[in-house]
């Protein structure tokens, strides 16, 4: 049964709305609207598993009236070890994502790592993702901007929030203002990431939709032998902290059996906990966005 809240229209009309809204595939994404879930798998492991996970996300999100964009990578090109699983590759991966999009009527987000991947991905994906480690690669940005697709920009772990303005300006100068900023934690010493909640406010001042990648922020880079560790036991706590800042969306990866996931299992939510997790996130999102802002300047 869906959780039904009174409309937020009264709140939105009670003040001048600040910030841009991006629309695609019947999704309206802004920092003032109810949050959108960018959810799915870290990497496409098989066509069957991908469809099953996407269907689970779809059923839960439809029941809770949460807009969903399905996420999965066809290639994990920045793995620590040469032995790490990378995914099915571009050709099979795009075909599987297209199957999910057509069979389940879901918008799709996936990432690119090379200029040659941009055009074929743009033919299927509703949103194209710029990976964190590549977020300053100007030639890749130019190719992505030319698609005129909405772009999800992962903030690099080594960038301060203030530095994101230069990446936004790159895209804008190339004619694409359909931009989403994605927080995914910052490097803090060795094998640790932290999330600066004040940094979220800094990036919201840029007025583009801001989403929070909670599962990647739980990573412990290099925490395992040749792979990242993670702290999925804290996923609800960290997600609540992020949504308490009033965000456009939440980025979340889940898996039926995280201990057997082929990539980033230690950070993934157990998919059988997806419904109670999202129930709480929706309640919190409504509470935060139903409050009028306090001027403390």
ZICORKA-V509377 format. One record per residue. N is the residue number from 1. RES is the residue in three letters. PHI is phi in whole degrees, 0 to 359 (999 if undefined). NEAR is the number of other C-alpha atoms within 10 Angstrom. Layout:
BEGIN
N:RES:PHI:NEAR ; N:RES:PHI:NEAR
END
This chain:
BEGIN
1:UNK:999:8 ; 2:UNK:289:12 ; 3:UNK:277:11 ; 4:UNK:250:11 ; 5:UNK:247:11 ; 6:UNK:302:8 ; 7:UNK:298:11 ; 8:UNK:272:15 ; 9:UNK:300:10 ; 10:UNK:300:10 ; 11:UNK:289:15 ; 12:UNK:292:16 ; 13:UNK:283:9 ; 14:UNK:279:9 ; 15:UNK:209:10 ; 16:UNK:285:8 ; 17:UNK:290:12 ; 18:UNK:248:14 ; 19:UNK:113:15 ; 20:UNK:273:18 ; 21:UNK:242:19 ; 22:UNK:250:16 ; 23:UNK:239:12 ; 24:UNK:199:13 ; 25:UNK:46:12 ; 26:UNK:67:8 ; 27:UNK:259:14 ; 28:UNK:244:15 ; 29:UNK:249:24 ; 30:UNK:203:26 ; 31:UNK:289:24 ; 32:UNK:261:20 ; 33:UNK:283:20 ; 34:UNK:307:22 ; 35:UNK:293:25 ; 36:UNK:257:24 ; 37:UNK:263:22 ; 38:UNK:261:23 ; 39:UNK:226:24 ; 40:UNK:163:29 ; 41:UNK:258:25 ; 42:UNK:297:27 ; 43:UNK:218:24 ; 44:UNK:292:28 ; 45:UNK:265:20 ; 46:UNK:201:14 ; 47:UNK:297:16 ; 48:UNK:295:11 ; 49:UNK:297:14 ; 50:UNK:298:23 ; 51:UNK:295:19 ; 52:UNK:294:14 ; 53:UNK:293:18 ; 54:UNK:299:24 ; 55:UNK:294:18 ; 56:UNK:296:18 ; 57:UNK:302:23 ; 58:UNK:297:22 ; 59:UNK:299:13 ; 60:UNK:296:19 ; 61:UNK:292:21 ; 62:UNK:294:14 ; 63:UNK:299:14 ; 64:UNK:265:17 ; 65:UNK:57:17 ; 66:UNK:247:19 ; 67:UNK:300:20 ; 68:UNK:234:24 ; 69:UNK:240:23 ; 70:UNK:280:29 ; 71:UNK:240:27 ; 72:UNK:194:23 ; 73:UNK:262:25 ; 74:UNK:269:24 ; 75:UNK:207:21 ; 76:UNK:258:19 ; 77:UNK:276:17 ; 78:UNK:242:13 ; 79:UNK:288:15 ; 80:UNK:294:13 ; 81:UNK:249:10 ; 82:UNK:296:10 ; 83:UNK:274:9 ; 84:UNK:290:15 ; 85:UNK:292:16 ; 86:UNK:254:19 ; 87:UNK:119:21 ; 88:UNK:282:19 ; 89:UNK:94:14 ; 90:UNK:297:16 ; 91:UNK:297:12 ; 92:UNK:292:15 ; 93:UNK:299:23 ; 94:UNK:295:21 ; 95:UNK:295:14 ; 96:UNK:295:20 ; 97:UNK:295:29 ; 98:UNK:295:20 ; 99:UNK:299:17 ; 100:UNK:298:21 ; 101:UNK:299:20 ; 102:UNK:281:11 ; 103:UNK:286:11 ; 104:UNK:249:14 ; 105:UNK:54:12 ; 106:UNK:244:21 ; 107:UNK:292:24 ; 108:UNK:235:23 ; 109:UNK:234:25 ; 110:UNK:210:26 ; 111:UNK:256:24 ; 112:UNK:238:24 ; 113:UNK:237:18 ; 114:UNK:224:13 ; 115:UNK:302:13 ; 116:UNK:294:11 ; 117:UNK:278:16 ; 118:UNK:296:22 ; 119:UNK:297:14 ; 120:UNK:296:12 ; 121:UNK:293:24 ; 122:UNK:297:20 ; 123:UNK:287:12 ; 124:UNK:242:19 ; 125:UNK:284:23 ; 126:UNK:278:21 ; 127:UNK:228:26 ; 128:UNK:254:25 ; 129:UNK:255:25 ; 130:UNK:264:25 ; 131:UNK:298:21 ; 132:UNK:302:17 ; 133:UNK:291:14 ; 134:UNK:250:18 ; 135:UNK:290:18 ; 136:UNK:248:18 ; 137:UNK:280:13 ; 138:UNK:297:13 ; 139:UNK:295:11 ; 140:UNK:294:19 ; 141:UNK:300:22 ; 142:UNK:298:17 ; 143:UNK:295:18 ; 144:UNK:292:27 ; 145:UNK:300:24 ; 146:UNK:293:15 ; 147:UNK:287:17 ; 148:UNK:64:16 ; 149:UNK:278:20 ; 150:UNK:301:23 ; 151:UNK:239:24 ; 152:UNK:263:22 ; 153:UNK:261:26 ; 154:UNK:285:24 ; 155:UNK:290:26 ; 156:UNK:297:23 ; 157:UNK:297:19 ; 158:UNK:259:13 ; 159:UNK:259:14 ; 160:UNK:284:14 ; 161:UNK:307:20 ; 162:UNK:299:12 ; 163:UNK:285:13 ; 164:UNK:296:20 ; 165:UNK:300:12 ; 166:UNK:287:11 ; 167:UNK:290:18 ; 168:UNK:300:19 ; 169:UNK:293:13 ; 170:UNK:301:17 ; 171:UNK:298:21 ; 172:UNK:298:14 ; 173:UNK:294:12 ; 174:UNK:263:15 ; 175:UNK:92:14 ; 176:UNK:237:21 ; 177:UNK:250:20 ; 178:UNK:272:22 ; 179:UNK:243:23 ; 180:UNK:235:25 ; 181:UNK:259:25 ; 182:UNK:233:27 ; 183:UNK:278:28 ; 184:UNK:219:24 ; 185:UNK:92:26 ; 186:UNK:236:19 ; 187:UNK:296:18 ; 188:UNK:226:12 ; 189:UNK:71:8 ; 190:UNK:271:10 ; 191:UNK:58:15 ; 192:UNK:210:19 ; 193:UNK:237:20 ; 194:UNK:230:16 ; 195:UNK:244:21 ; 196:UNK:272:15 ; 197:UNK:295:14 ; 198:UNK:292:11 ; 199:UNK:297:14 ; 200:UNK:297:21 ; 201:UNK:294:15 ; 202:UNK:302:15 ; 203:UNK:287:21 ; 204:UNK:296:22 ; 205:UNK:295:14 ; 206:UNK:286:16 ; 207:UNK:77:16 ; 208:UNK:276:23 ; 209:UNK:303:25 ; 210:UNK:240:27 ; 211:UNK:240:31 ; 212:UNK:239:27 ; 213:UNK:275:24 ; 214:UNK:286:30 ; 215:UNK:288:29 ; 216:UNK:291:26 ; 217:UNK:289:25 ; 218:UNK:271:27 ; 219:UNK:297:25 ; 220:UNK:238:22 ; 221:UNK:305:18 ; 222:UNK:71:15 ; 223:UNK:289:14 ; 224:UNK:244:12 ; 225:UNK:294:9 ; 226:UNK:73:14 ; 227:UNK:204:17 ; 228:UNK:278:22 ; 229:UNK:274:20 ; 230:UNK:192:26 ; 231:UNK:226:17 ; 232:UNK:295:22 ; 233:UNK:295:14 ; 234:UNK:253:14 ; 235:UNK:297:21 ; 236:UNK:292:17 ; 237:UNK:297:11 ; 238:UNK:289:19 ; 239:UNK:297:22 ; 240:UNK:296:17 ; 241:UNK:299:15 ; 242:UNK:294:23 ; 243:UNK:295:23 ; 244:UNK:295:17 ; 245:UNK:270:17 ; 246:UNK:77:25 ; 247:UNK:247:26 ; 248:UNK:283:27 ; 249:UNK:193:27 ; 250:UNK:237:23 ; 251:UNK:252:22 ; 252:UNK:217:24 ; 253:UNK:247:26 ; 254:UNK:223:24 ; 255:UNK:206:23 ; 256:UNK:301:18 ; 257:UNK:217:13 ; 258:UNK:304:19 ; 259:UNK:293:14 ; 260:UNK:250:11 ; 261:UNK:298:18 ; 262:UNK:276:15 ; 263:UNK:200:23 ; 264:UNK:57:25 ; 265:UNK:302:25 ; 266:UNK:297:22 ; 267:UNK:256:29 ; 268:UNK:278:30 ; 269:UNK:287:25 ; 270:UNK:291:17 ; 271:UNK:293:18 ; 272:UNK:286:13 ; 273:UNK:258:11 ; 274:UNK:297:18 ; 275:UNK:297:17 ; 276:UNK:297:10 ; 277:UNK:300:16 ; 278:UNK:290:18 ; 279:UNK:302:16 ; 280:UNK:292:13 ; 281:UNK:296:19 ; 282:UNK:293:21 ; 283:UNK:299:13 ; 284:UNK:293:17 ; 285:UNK:301:22 ; 286:UNK:295:20 ; 287:UNK:301:13 ; 288:UNK:295:15 ; 289:UNK:278:22 ; 290:UNK:273:17 ; 291:UNK:268:10 ; 292:UNK:284:11 ; 293:UNK:292:9 ; 294:UNK:257:6 ; 295:UNK:278:5 ; 296:UNK:246:4 ; 297:UNK:290:3
END
